[in-house]
Amino acid sequence: MADYKAPLRDIRFVLNEVFDADTLWQSLPGLDGAIDAETADAMLEEAGKITSNTIAPLNRSGDEEGAQWNDTVVTTPAGFKEAFKTYAEGGWVGLGGNPEYGGLGMPKTLGVQVEEMVYGANNSFALYPALTAGCCLALDAHGSEELKQAYLPNMYAGVWSGTMCLTEPHCGTDLGIIRTKAVPEADGSYLVSGTKIFITGGEHDLTENIIHLVLAKLPDAPAGPKGISLFLVPKFLVNDDGSLGERNPVTCGSIEHKMGIKGSATCVMNFDSARGYLVGEVNKGLNAMFTMMNYERLSIGIQGIGCSEASYQSAVDYARERIQSRAPTGAVQPEKAADPIIVHPDVRRMLLTIKAMTEGSRAFSTYVGMQLDISKYADEPEAKKKGEDLVALLTPVAKAFFTDVGFENCVHGQQVFGGHGYIREWGQEQLVRDARIAQIYEGTNGIQALDLMGRKTVANGGAFFKVFAEEVRGFVADNSADELAEFVQPLGKALSNLEALTAEVIERSQSNPNEVGAASVEYLHVFGYTAYAYMWAKMAKVALAKAGADETGFYSAKLGTARFFVKRLLPRIHSLSESVRAGSEPLFELDASQF
């Protein structure tokens, strides 16, 4: 398998040339000049080095060895601890963290690029700092000043790590029925008791302390989700002077034996009257936890992009070297026994699909990162509100579409290898296994689709959608010149289809609640392809302007990939739209006993 190389040229193209991130950063008062193009470029270069040279080499060995559990103690694969220390010392865990407590304060538009590189290098490794960053985000937004001072500096420094403890054996999506209890103590702390499952990084040997954010209910809490509170429960209690105290009664009962991400410890965590501290307000725990969910769901979506990129790099290298049969138009390498398989139309179809969807995903993740930055750092109420609305609308699209596409791309990459793709040593089968989980955790993709269709579209009469549609419609109107027509006209038609589809589902759902769930998955995919058409039109605009002086072929390759997307992939929206328009009736013809 080819060694992973951070795709810095493509990242810089999107960040600097397509979205002009530096201009955005300088326009956001909340960033206070913390970042500029030169600093960002240097940071990307360093991130590329550590991911390619330190983290990626541990990917296969980490999968082979896996995390190990022995009598509540979890050991990560060989090399992980040293790599994590190097990563943490570089400041990467606290990249987007609050500078008041030791974070670097970098914008999400930069953060998404680094996350992609880490996921592309090693999915299992990436999850440890990703969960810590999310934990820090919730604590910074909702924790008391005392908690933030006591915990954030060491977490940003990667000396301590963090988790989010939501799921229980009997409940996942329906968190309102959790059983974990928190009993108040006279000193203001709480004793937390219960069992949580599927806890990423719940126990490991990478850091000297692990800080758990735990959803639990007070004894007198109201039923359902309105009775959930959030608590910080450390593995080791922290003394007043900041040193580590006694071990808290929170232990790892076991780790899961999984299909993929085997170097990531997925733990069953038992809390036995473990001392914890309230984060935010009583019975407002879900609100506090969901502060981090937009960021975490985008992060898990980016896992799909990282897997796609790694799969593409290996597949294209293999396709250039593997010789089988002759090109349909005649021998390309007559001096050899056969031609490289990259000459064959079907191999090119698979490679271009991965390339077009990965690059579209990268652009869209940057676009969503921009909205997160605007919603966080802008001081103009109108801009801030637009950013918030777009974040709400696009987060479920990013999480679900990136990961659905990511898994499809990994399967394509495996298929390019033929029989070798099924063999462990080539690495493609690991990517297929690793990518699969991203469609499931942080809210399954079906739940993301339901969130998009139900809460973010139908519930507000399409208000969030109109914000996005108006922006795209404005781009279409402003870029109708002949040279861009081949990209902008299909975008305009795709947008019109999505607008009509949105209106139809909203109308039908008024008389039949089943229409929302019946339409949701296909609708999300129509939305995803339409959003990528917008991204590709923006990328094509830049590439067209620079193609004349393109000595490397970079910009002409962008244009060729954009054409492939528009002509071969965007038409998928038509069959998906017809499925949505078929309504919910075909789903409910059978009685449950007939399945």
N, C-alpha and C positions, 0 to 999 in steps of 0.2 A: 504494500500500500504506500502511496506517495506520502511524504512528510507534509504535515499541515504547514501552510505558509499564510500568515495573516494577510488578508486582501487589502492592503493599505491603499493601493492606487484606486480601487473601486470605492473604498470608504471616503477617500479625500475628494473624489469626483462628486459624490452625493453631498457630502458635508459642505464643501467649499464652492463647487461650481453650480450645483443644482439649487441648493437652498441658501447659499451665502450665509452660513451660520454666524460668521464673525459680525456681520451687520446686525443680525438679530441680537446677538449677545450684547453689543455695545448700546443697543436701544432699550435694554431692560434694566431699569434702575436697581431692581432688587439684586442683580448680579454684582453691582458695584465694581465693575471693571476687573472681576476676578479672573477673566479668561480672555485671550485674544487668539487670533489665528496662529501666530507663531508658537505660543505656549501649547495650544491644542495639538499642533503638528508634532511638537517634541514629545508630548505625552502619548500620542498615537504610535510614534516610532518605538518608544520604550515598551508600550503595551504589546506591540507586535513582536518584540524580542522575547519578552517573558512568556508570552503564550506559545510562540513557535518553538523556543529553545528549552524552556523549563517545564511547562505544563503539558504540552502535546506529547512529549516522549513517554509520559506516564499513562497515556490513555489505554493502550492495549494491556500493559502489565497490570494496571489497576482493575481492568475488567477481568483478567485471568485470576488475580488474587482475590479481589473483592474485599469489602469490609468484613471484619471477623468479630463475632460476639463470644465472650467467655465470662460467665458468671457476672453479668451486668456491665462488664468492661468491653468497650468497642475499640478495635484497632483498625486504622485506615491502611490502605495498601502501601507498600514500600515506596518511599519517595514523596508521598503526599505531605507529610509533616514538614519536611524541609522546603518543599515547593510553596506551601502555604506561608511559611515564615518569610520566604523571599518576597512573595506576593504582598503580604501584609506590610513588610518593611518599606516597600515601594509606595505605600499609601493608597493602594488600589481598593482596599475594603471600604475606606472612608471617602472614596472619590466624590460622591455626591452629598457627603455629610455636612452638617452644620459646622461652619468654621469656629463658632463660639465654643465648641466642645472638641475641637481637634480634627474635624472633617475638612476636606479640601474644597468643598463648596462648588464643585464643577456642575455645569448644566447637564440635563438629561440628554440633550442632543449629542454631547460627547460621550456620556455614559453608555448609551445604547451601542455605540461602536465598540467600546471596550468589552461590553458584555458579549457581543457577537463573537469577538475573538476568543474569549475564554470558553464559551460554549463550543465553538468550532474546534478548539484544541482538546477539550476534555470535559464532557458533560458532567461526569460524576464530581470532578473537582470543582466545577463552576458553581454547583449548588451550595457549597458551604459558605462562600462569601456572599452569594446572592441572598440567601435567607438572613444572614447577618445584617446586610444592608437594609432589607425590608423591615426587620425588627427595629433597627435604629430609626427608621423613618416614622414608624408608629409611635415610638417612645419620644422622639423629638417633637412630634405634633401634639401629643396628648399627655405625656408624663409631667409630673411635678418638677419644679426646678431642682429639688433635692435628688430625685431619681435621675434626671438628666446629668447632673454633675457627677453622680456616683457611678454611672454605668456607661454613658456614651463615649468618653475619651478612650477607654480600654477596648470598646467594641469597634470604634473607628480604626483603632490601631491594630486590630486583629489579634490582640492579646486575649480577648474574650470573644466568643461568637454568640449567635442568637438563633432562635427558632420561633416558629409560630405553631401553636398547639390548638387545633380546632377539632379535627375529626375524632370520633369515638367509635367503638365497635358497632354500635347500633345506629349511628347517624353520620352522614357526610354532608350532603347538600342541605338537609333540613336541620340546621344547627339549633333551632328552637327547642329540640327535644334532648339536648345534651344533659348529662347527669352529673358532671363534675361539679362539686360544691366548694364554696369558699365561706368559711366561718370567721366572722370578725373577732379580733382580739382587742384587749383593752389598750394596747399600745398603738393601735391604728393599723396594724398588719392583719393578715388573714391566713388561715390555715386551709390550704387547698388540697382536696382529695378527689381522686378519680383516675381514669385510664384514658390516655389518648393514643391513637394509632396513626400510622403513616407519617410519623414526624421526621422530616428530613433533618439530618444532623442533630438528632436528639441526644446522642451520646457519641463521643469520638475522642481522639487523642491529639487533635490539632491545636487546641487552645487550653489555657489553664482554668477557664471557667466558661460555662454555657448558660446563657440567659434565655429563659423560656417565657414567651408571651402566651398566656393560657386563658382560654375562654371558660368561664365557670359561672355558676349561679349562687347568689346569696340564699340563705334558708327561706327568706320571705319574698323572694323575687317573683314577679308576675310570670305567668306561663308564657311560653313561646319566645320568639326572638327579642321581645321587649324586656325580657328578664335576664339578659346576658351581660356580664361584666368582664372586663379584661384585667388580668393580673400579671405582674412581672414576678417570676419565680426563678431565682438563681440556683444553679447546681451547688455552688458554695456560697454561703452567706458572706456579705461584705461588711467588714468592720468599719467603724467611724473614720478610721485613718486611711481607708481605702484598701487595706490588706485583706486577704482572704481569710474567712473564719471557718466555722465548722461546716461539715457536709449537710446539706439540706436533704430531707428524706424524699428525694425524687430520683428514681432509678430506671434503667433500661431493662425491661423484662425480656426482650428478644429483638432481633432485627429480621426484616423480611427477606426471603429468598426470591429474587425478582427476575423478570425477563431481561432487564437491562439496567443501566446506571448502577452497576454492581459495586463500584467504588464509593458510592454514596450510601451512608448508613441510614436506612429507613426504619425507624424505631417504634417499638411499643413502649410508651413512657408511663410509669406508675407514680402518681403523686399521693403520698401517704401523710396527710397533715403537714405538707411542705409549706414553709413560710413564704408568703407572697405579699405583693404591694399593689394596691389599686392603681391602674393606669387610666386616666380620664375619669368620667363620672360613673357612678353606680348605675347599672342597667343600660349603659350606653356603650357596651363593649364592642358590639358589631360596628358601630360608627367609627370607633377608634381603629379596629382591625381593618376596616375597608379603606382607611387612609392609605395603607400600604398596598392594598390589593390592586389598584390601578397600576402601580409601579411593578408589583410582583407578576401580575398577569402579562404585562408587556414583556417583562424579563423572561418568563416561560415561553412566550411567543417567540422571543429571540432565540431560544434554544432550538426551535425549528429552523431558523435561518442559519445558525452555526452548523447544525447537522447537514443542511443542504450544501453549504459551501464546502465542508470537508468531503462530502460525497462527490461533489462535482470535481474538485481538484484531483481526486484519485481516479475517477471515471475517465476524465479527459486525458490524463496521462496514460492510462491503460489503453484507451482507444487509439492513441497515436502510435503505440508500440506493438500492440497485438496484431498479428497478420493472419487473416482468414479470407479466402476467396478473392475474387477480383471485383473491382468497381463495376457497376452496371454499364458504364460508358467506355470500359476498356481499362487495361492495366495502367495503374498510376506509378507503381514501382516495378517495372518489368524485370529488373535485375534480381528481384526477390521471388520467392515461391508464391507469395500472395501479397495482397495490399493490406495496409492497416485498416482496421474495422471502422475508423472514422469516415471512410469514403462511403459507407452504406447509409442509405436514407433513414432507415429506422434507428440506427445508432445516433445519427445527427438529430433526429426527432427527440430522442430521450435527452441527449446532452443539451440541446437548445431549450427544452422544457425546463430542465433544472436551472440553466443559466438565466433564462428570462424570469422565472418565478423567484429565484434567489435574489436577483438584482432588483426586481420589483419590490420584494419584501424588505430589502435593505433600505430602499428609498422611503417606503411607507413607515418603517420603524423610526426613521429619522424625522419624518413628518409628525408622527404621534409624539415623539420626544420634544419637538418644537412646541406642540400644544401644551405639554406638561410644563415646559419652561415659561411659556407665556402666562399660563394660568397661575403659576407660582410667583413669578418675578415682575410681571407688568404692573404699572401703577394706574393705567387708564382703565376705568371700569368696563368700558365696552369691549376692549381687547381682552381683558381678563375673563369676562363673561363668555366671549366667543371661545376662548381657549378651554374653559371649563366644560362648555357644552360639547365641544369636539372631543375632548378626552372621554367624557361619559359615553358618547356615541361610538367612538372608534376603539376603545379598549377591548371590548369583546370581539370585535372584528380582528384586531391584531392578534389576540391570544389564540383564537380558534383558527383563523385562516392561515397564519404563519405556521401553525403546527400541523394542520391538515396537509398543507402544501409541502411542509418539511418532510413529513413521512412519505408522501408520494414521491418526492424527489429522491429520497434515500432508496426507495424501492427501484426507481429508474436507474440510479447509480449502480445498485447491485445487479440489475439486469444487464447493464452494459458489460459487466464482467462475465456474464454467462455462468457456467458452473463454478468458476473461481469465486464468484460473488457469494456463493453459499458456504465457502470455506473460511474458517476463522482467521487464518493468517493474513488474508487480504484486507480485512478490516471493514468491509462493507456490511457484513451481517451484523457487526456490533453497532454500526450507525443505525441500521433498521431497528434493532432492539432498543437502543438508547432513545431514538426519536419517538418511539411509540408512546412512552409515558407522558410526553408533553401534551398529547391530546386528551389526557385523562385528569392529571392533577391540576391544582389551582382552579377548580371548577371545570368539569368536563366540557368538551366543546359543544355538546348538546345544550348544556346549561348556559354557555356563553351565547349561543344562538337565541335561546329563549329570552335572555337578558336584552339582547339587541332588539329583537322583534317586539317583545312585550313591554319591558320597562322603558327602554330608550326610544321606542318608535310609536307603538300603538298608544301607550299610556299618556303621551303628551301630544297626540295628534300629529306626530311627525315634526315637532318643533326643532329638535336637534338635527334631524335629517335635513331640514330646509337650510340650516346654517352651512352644512357641508355642500349641499347641492348648489346653493347660490355662489359659493366660491368656485366650484368647478365650472358652473355656467359662465361665470365671469372670465375664467381662463379661456374657455372655448371662444367666447365673443372677442377677446383681445388677441387671439392667435389663429385667426381664420385665414392667414396668408397662404398662398398656393403651396409654398414649400413645406408647410406644416399640415396641410390638409389631410394627408394620408394617415396622420395620427390623431388630429383633432376631430375630424368628422366622425370616425368610429367612436371616439370618446363621447361626443355629443349625443349620438344615437344610443349608446349604452346608458348614459345618464337619463335620457328620456324614458327608456325602458324601466330603469330603476325607480324613477319618480312615479310612473304609472303603477308599477308593481306595489310600491309602498302605499299608494292611495287605495288600491284594491284590497289589500290585506286589512288596512285600517277600517275600511267600510264593512267588509265581511265579518270582521271580529265583533262588530257591534251587536250582531244577532246570533253569533255562534262563537263562544269562547275557544273552542277547539281549533279555530283557524290560526290562532297565534302560534301554537306549538306545531301544527301541521306544516306551516310555511317556514318556520324559523331557520332550519339548517340550510335549505336551498337558498333562502333569501340572503343569509349571511354570505354564502358563496357568490351569489350575484353581486352583492355589495363589494366583496373582496376583489373580484375581477374588474369591476368598474373602477374601484379605487386604484388598482394597479394600472389601468388604462390612463388614469390621470397622472400617475407617477411616470409612466413611460412617455407620455406626451411632454412632460416637463424635462425629462432626460433627453429626449430627442431634440427638443428645442436648443439645448446647450450643444449637443453633438453636431447638429446641423451647422451651427455658427462656427464650429472649430474644425470641421471635417476637411476643409480645404487645405489646412496647414498641418494635417495629421500624418506625421512621418511614421509613427509607431503602429498605426492601424487601430488605436484604442477607440477613437470616436466613430470610425466607420463600423467597428464591431458593435458599438452601442446602437447605431442605427439599424444594423442588420438584425440585432436581437429584438429591438423595438418592433420591427416589421413582423418578425416571427410571432411575437406576442399578439399583435393586433390581428394578424391573419389566421393564426392557428390556435390560439388559446382563448382570446376574448370571445369568440363565437360560442364557447361553452355556456355563456349566459342564456342563450336561447332555450336550450333544453331544460336548464335549471328553472328558468322563468315559467315554462310550461308546467313543470311539476308543481310550482307554487300555485299557479292558476287552477290546477285540478282540484284544489280545495282539500278539506279534511274528510269528505265522505268516504273515499277509498280506504282510509285508515280504520274506519269504524264499521265496515260491513261485517266483519267476522266477530262472533261472540268470543269471549276469552277462552271458552272450552274448545273452540275450533282451531286454535293455534297449535 
